[in-house]
Amino acid sequence: MLTLFEQAIAHIKAGDIEMGKQFLAEVLKQNPRDENAWLWMTKCVTDTEQKRYCFDRVLKINPQNQHALEGLGWLNKSVSPSSQPAAKIVQQPIHQRKPQKKNSLIPLLAVIGLLGIVCICGIALLVFPAFVNSSASSQQNNPVPVQKTRPNYAQMLETNGFTYSMSDNEGNPSYTSPCGAAAIVKPDNVGFIVDDLSSDRDCATADIGRIIGVMYPSEVFDCVVTTIALLDGFDQMLTRTAVGYKITVAVTEYEHTLVVIIFDPR
């Protein structure tokens, strides 16, 4: 039986980059210091700063890794993100599908406060600090949708298995998934929460992924999945954009809470 890492490589070589990325994310979740997984992750991301971060992670683990050194060298010489070559990992080139257009700690109070559910203090991905500044450029080729009428998110939640639970003082309704994930609908965003109070954390996380895939464009779903996959610790947050949507993902140490907030296009 193939290991998770071997399955990831097999999918990448077969051109199924997204599936390969998911397997690599699971590998890194189990072992954030797997330099080979970080190296292969550079094959699954298209943004220059994402690639640079992955190479940096490799070099923090093994400063002598020649593939990472070579990859950073190419990135530094690149005139534009579109001209950057990927670092060589194997002798034969990996044929990838044409990538689909997609995927700093701040006080925890700010993150949870956006949802109006919990008030705590302390936070700021497991990942790319530079993403905050580069998110706009990484999405420059993506058309920004003009949202003439806001979708009925509350109805979408109820139609897809979420149950109404309560409304806050401002009348914003919140819903609960079959496995205990929470969602709150606000005028300009929808927030999703998974914490240790959920009956089945993995199942609750799957509920969130499923409903995001229904409520939003595929680019938003891909951005959320990629961002979560790159988070490797607690009290971390990342904000990115995808086709006009602003997406904030955070993981807090308090009850190991995962927070995803998706703001509608302006």
WOSULDA-V753077 format. One record per residue. N is the residue number from 1. PSI is psi in whole degrees, -180 to 180 (NA if undefined). D_LAST is the distance of its C-alpha to the last C-alpha in Angstrom with 1 decimal. Layout:
BEGIN
n=N psi=PSI d_last=D_LAST
n=N psi=PSI d_last=D_LAST
END
This chain:
BEGIN
n=1 psi=133 d_last=48.4
n=2 psi=145 d_last=45.7
n=3 psi=169 d_last=44.0
n=4 psi=-42 d_last=40.2
n=5 psi=-43 d_last=40.3
n=6 psi=-38 d_last=42.5
n=7 psi=-39 d_last=40.3
n=8 psi=-47 d_last=37.3
n=9 psi=-40 d_last=39.3
n=10 psi=-43 d_last=40.5
n=11 psi=-41 d_last=37.1
n=12 psi=-44 d_last=35.9
n=13 psi=-29 d_last=39.0
n=14 psi=-4 d_last=38.6
n=15 psi=-1 d_last=35.1
n=16 psi=77 d_last=33.2
n=17 psi=-42 d_last=31.1
n=18 psi=-43 d_last=28.7
n=19 psi=-40 d_last=31.7
n=20 psi=-40 d_last=33.4
n=21 psi=-40 d_last=30.5
n=22 psi=-42 d_last=30.7
n=23 psi=-41 d_last=34.4
n=24 psi=-39 d_last=34.1
n=25 psi=-39 d_last=31.6
n=26 psi=-39 d_last=34.2
n=27 psi=-46 d_last=36.9
n=28 psi=-28 d_last=35.0
n=29 psi=-38 d_last=34.3
n=30 psi=-33 d_last=38.1
n=31 psi=89 d_last=39.0
n=32 psi=-12 d_last=36.4
n=33 psi=24 d_last=39.2
n=34 psi=99 d_last=39.8
n=35 psi=-34 d_last=39.8
n=36 psi=-38 d_last=40.2
n=37 psi=-42 d_last=37.2
n=38 psi=-38 d_last=35.0
n=39 psi=-44 d_last=36.6
n=40 psi=-26 d_last=35.8
n=41 psi=-26 d_last=32.2
n=42 psi=-23 d_last=31.8
n=43 psi=-14 d_last=32.5
n=44 psi=-6 d_last=29.6
n=45 psi=149 d_last=26.8
n=46 psi=-22 d_last=25.6
n=47 psi=136 d_last=23.8
n=48 psi=-44 d_last=26.3
n=49 psi=-31 d_last=25.7
n=50 psi=-45 d_last=26.0
n=51 psi=-44 d_last=29.3
n=52 psi=-42 d_last=30.4
n=53 psi=-44 d_last=29.8
n=54 psi=-43 d_last=31.8
n=55 psi=-41 d_last=34.6
n=56 psi=-40 d_last=34.6
n=57 psi=-40 d_last=35.0
n=58 psi=-46 d_last=37.9
n=59 psi=-26 d_last=39.6
n=60 psi=-32 d_last=39.3
n=61 psi=-43 d_last=41.2
n=62 psi=95 d_last=43.6
n=63 psi=-15 d_last=43.6
n=64 psi=6 d_last=46.0
n=65 psi=112 d_last=43.9
n=66 psi=-35 d_last=44.4
n=67 psi=-43 d_last=41.6
n=68 psi=-41 d_last=39.0
n=69 psi=-43 d_last=40.7
n=70 psi=-43 d_last=40.7
n=71 psi=-44 d_last=37.1
n=72 psi=-35 d_last=36.0
n=73 psi=-44 d_last=38.3
n=74 psi=-41 d_last=36.7
n=75 psi=-41 d_last=33.2
n=76 psi=-27 d_last=34.5
n=77 psi=-14 d_last=36.0
n=78 psi=139 d_last=33.1
n=79 psi=-36 d_last=31.8
n=80 psi=159 d_last=28.4
n=81 psi=-32 d_last=27.0
n=82 psi=-18 d_last=27.9
n=83 psi=0 d_last=31.5
n=84 psi=129 d_last=32.1
n=85 psi=151 d_last=34.9
n=86 psi=154 d_last=34.9
n=87 psi=144 d_last=37.8
n=88 psi=128 d_last=40.8
n=89 psi=-34 d_last=41.6
n=90 psi=170 d_last=44.1
n=91 psi=-40 d_last=46.5
n=92 psi=142 d_last=44.9
n=93 psi=149 d_last=41.3
n=94 psi=124 d_last=38.8
n=95 psi=113 d_last=37.3
n=96 psi=152 d_last=33.7
n=97 psi=157 d_last=31.5
n=98 psi=119 d_last=28.9
n=99 psi=138 d_last=26.1
n=100 psi=147 d_last=23.2
n=101 psi=126 d_last=19.8
n=102 psi=NA d_last=18.2
n=103 psi=NA d_last=20.1
n=104 psi=91 d_last=24.4
n=105 psi=143 d_last=25.1
n=106 psi=168 d_last=23.6
n=107 psi=136 d_last=25.2
n=108 psi=-31 d_last=25.3
n=109 psi=-38 d_last=24.7
n=110 psi=-40 d_last=21.1
n=111 psi=-55 d_last=20.5
n=112 psi=-32 d_last=22.2
n=113 psi=-30 d_last=21.0
n=114 psi=-29 d_last=17.4
n=115 psi=-16 d_last=19.0
n=116 psi=29 d_last=21.2
n=117 psi=-49 d_last=24.2
n=118 psi=147 d_last=26.3
n=119 psi=109 d_last=27.0
n=120 psi=170 d_last=28.6
n=121 psi=137 d_last=28.9
n=122 psi=113 d_last=28.9
n=123 psi=171 d_last=26.5
n=124 psi=NA d_last=24.6
n=125 psi=120 d_last=25.1
n=126 psi=9 d_last=27.7
n=127 psi=-123 d_last=26.6
n=128 psi=103 d_last=25.0
n=129 psi=-34 d_last=24.5
n=130 psi=-11 d_last=23.5
n=131 psi=-33 d_last=20.6
n=132 psi=-40 d_last=18.4
n=133 psi=-25 d_last=19.1
n=134 psi=-4 d_last=19.4
n=135 psi=-36 d_last=16.4
n=136 psi=-44 d_last=14.6
n=137 psi=-32 d_last=17.8
n=138 psi=-16 d_last=18.6
n=139 psi=14 d_last=15.7
n=140 psi=-24 d_last=16.3
n=141 psi=-4 d_last=17.9
n=142 psi=129 d_last=15.3
n=143 psi=134 d_last=13.4
n=144 psi=118 d_last=9.6
n=145 psi=145 d_last=9.3
n=146 psi=110 d_last=7.8
n=147 psi=96 d_last=7.5
n=148 psi=-42 d_last=9.6
n=149 psi=127 d_last=11.1
n=150 psi=132 d_last=10.5
n=151 psi=157 d_last=13.5
n=152 psi=84 d_last=16.4
n=153 psi=-37 d_last=16.4
n=154 psi=-44 d_last=19.5
n=155 psi=-38 d_last=21.4
n=156 psi=-43 d_last=20.7
n=157 psi=-48 d_last=22.0
n=158 psi=-37 d_last=25.1
n=159 psi=-26 d_last=25.7
n=160 psi=33 d_last=25.9
n=161 psi=-4 d_last=28.4
n=162 psi=142 d_last=26.5
n=163 psi=133 d_last=28.3
n=164 psi=136 d_last=27.0
n=165 psi=-46 d_last=28.4
n=166 psi=173 d_last=27.3
n=167 psi=146 d_last=24.7
n=168 psi=-174 d_last=24.2
n=169 psi=-21 d_last=24.9
n=170 psi=4 d_last=21.5
n=171 psi=12 d_last=21.9
n=172 psi=121 d_last=19.7
n=173 psi=146 d_last=21.7
n=174 psi=153 d_last=22.9
n=175 psi=158 d_last=24.6
n=176 psi=136 d_last=27.2
n=177 psi=168 d_last=28.0
n=178 psi=-31 d_last=31.6
n=179 psi=8 d_last=32.1
n=180 psi=5 d_last=30.6
n=181 psi=149 d_last=27.1
n=182 psi=148 d_last=24.8
n=183 psi=136 d_last=21.2
n=184 psi=132 d_last=19.4
n=185 psi=120 d_last=16.6
n=186 psi=170 d_last=14.5
n=187 psi=-34 d_last=11.9
n=188 psi=3 d_last=8.9
n=189 psi=165 d_last=11.0
n=190 psi=129 d_last=14.4
n=191 psi=142 d_last=17.1
n=192 psi=139 d_last=20.3
n=193 psi=136 d_last=23.6
n=194 psi=126 d_last=26.9
n=195 psi=-177 d_last=29.8
n=196 psi=-8 d_last=33.6
n=197 psi=-13 d_last=33.8
n=198 psi=143 d_last=32.7
n=199 psi=-34 d_last=35.7
n=200 psi=103 d_last=35.1
n=201 psi=-46 d_last=32.7
n=202 psi=-42 d_last=32.7
n=203 psi=-40 d_last=32.3
n=204 psi=-41 d_last=29.5
n=205 psi=-40 d_last=27.6
n=206 psi=-37 d_last=28.2
n=207 psi=-44 d_last=26.8
n=208 psi=-46 d_last=23.5
n=209 psi=-41 d_last=23.5
n=210 psi=-46 d_last=24.5
n=211 psi=-33 d_last=21.9
n=212 psi=-38 d_last=19.0
n=213 psi=-27 d_last=20.5
n=214 psi=-40 d_last=20.5
n=215 psi=-24 d_last=17.0
n=216 psi=165 d_last=15.0
n=217 psi=158 d_last=15.6
n=218 psi=-30 d_last=18.6
n=219 psi=-34 d_last=16.9
n=220 psi=-45 d_last=15.3
n=221 psi=-46 d_last=18.8
n=222 psi=-40 d_last=20.5
n=223 psi=-42 d_last=18.4
n=224 psi=-47 d_last=19.3
n=225 psi=-45 d_last=22.9
n=226 psi=-43 d_last=23.3
n=227 psi=-45 d_last=22.1
n=228 psi=-40 d_last=24.3
n=229 psi=-30 d_last=27.2
n=230 psi=-12 d_last=27.2
n=231 psi=130 d_last=27.3
n=232 psi=21 d_last=31.0
n=233 psi=-178 d_last=31.5
n=234 psi=166 d_last=30.6
n=235 psi=52 d_last=28.5
n=236 psi=149 d_last=26.1
n=237 psi=148 d_last=22.3
n=238 psi=137 d_last=19.9
n=239 psi=129 d_last=16.2
n=240 psi=175 d_last=15.0
n=241 psi=150 d_last=12.2
n=242 psi=123 d_last=12.7
n=243 psi=47 d_last=11.2
n=244 psi=-16 d_last=7.6
n=245 psi=135 d_last=8.4
n=246 psi=130 d_last=9.8
n=247 psi=124 d_last=13.2
n=248 psi=128 d_last=15.9
n=249 psi=132 d_last=19.5
n=250 psi=150 d_last=22.4
n=251 psi=122 d_last=26.1
n=252 psi=153 d_last=28.1
n=253 psi=-24 d_last=31.8
n=254 psi=111 d_last=31.8
n=255 psi=23 d_last=32.9
n=256 psi=47 d_last=31.5
n=257 psi=133 d_last=28.0
n=258 psi=126 d_last=25.3
n=259 psi=129 d_last=21.8
n=260 psi=122 d_last=18.7
n=261 psi=126 d_last=15.3
n=262 psi=116 d_last=12.3
n=263 psi=138 d_last=8.8
n=264 psi=153 d_last=6.4
n=265 psi=149 d_last=3.8
n=266 psi=NA d_last=0.0
END
